[in-house]
Amino acid sequence: MPLRRPVRRALLVLHVAVSVSWLGLTAGLCALGVAGFTASSAATAAAAYRAMGILTDLVVLPVALLSLAGGVALALGTHWGLARHRWVLTKFCLTVPAVALTVLVLRPGLARLAAAAAAGRPAPEPGLLVAPAVASALYLFLTAVSVLKPWGRTRRGGRPRGGTAGREGGAGTVGSPAGRKA
């Protein structure tokens, strides 16, 4: 069911704001991870890891879920569809595991880090410290994909309708019969 224009626009603004916030939050997690890893005292490390856990539980996770939900709603409520364009499908197929990893790996791992640091034996898990950096790179990639919309349609998306000369395999493009020179 197509979304009405005001609803679609409001949802798009919300989705972009939330998604870019997710990118910024993971950059903040990177900074806290470095602070905890390089801390000279167990108390400082514990504070950094606790802050990472609180930030993840109270802000990152809700933002990640809102980003996923908003993206799915936009895909299903607009002409882009969830499986019509490769860029939309790519974003979906990368966002779902990112949210799952946040819930199933990052949250419990940060709780372990904070507990170990609070007990005076900070034992950083390199994977948990690298995860926010990798996530930041992923979200930056997803942002670029949203802006650039590369790769065209999927097989399920079918051929573009009239008026697309020069785009996505329409008449006059390289690779199409009309675009080849005799």
Stockholm file with secondary structure:
# STOCKHOLM 1.0

chainA/1-182         MPLRRPVRRALLVLHVAVSVSWLGLTAGLCALGVAGFTASSAATAAAAYRAMGILTDLVVLPVALLSLAGGVALALGTHWGLARHRWVLTKFCLTVPAVALTVLVLRPGLARLAAAAAAGRPAPEPGLLVAPAVASALYLFLTAVSVLKPWGRTRRGGRPRGGTAGREGGAGTVGSPAGRKA
#=GR chainA/1-182 SS CCCCHHHHHHHHHHHHHHHHHHHHHHHHHHHHHHHHHHCSSHHHHHHHHHHHHHHIIIIIHHHHHHHHHHHHHHHHHSTTTTTSBHHHHHHHHHHHHHHHHIIIIIHHHHHHHHHHHHTTCCCCCHHHHHHHHHHHHHHHHHHHHHHHCCSCBCTTTCCCCSSCTTSTTCTTSTTSGGGSCC
#=GC SS_cons         CCCCHHHHHHHHHHHHHHHHHHHHHHHHHHHHHHHHHHCSSHHHHHHHHHHHHHHIIIIIHHHHHHHHHHHHHHHHHSTTTTTSBHHHHHHHHHHHHHHHHIIIIIHHHHHHHHHHHHTTCCCCCHHHHHHHHHHHHHHHHHHHHHHHCCSCBCTTTCCCCSSCTTSTTCTTSTTSGGGSCC
//
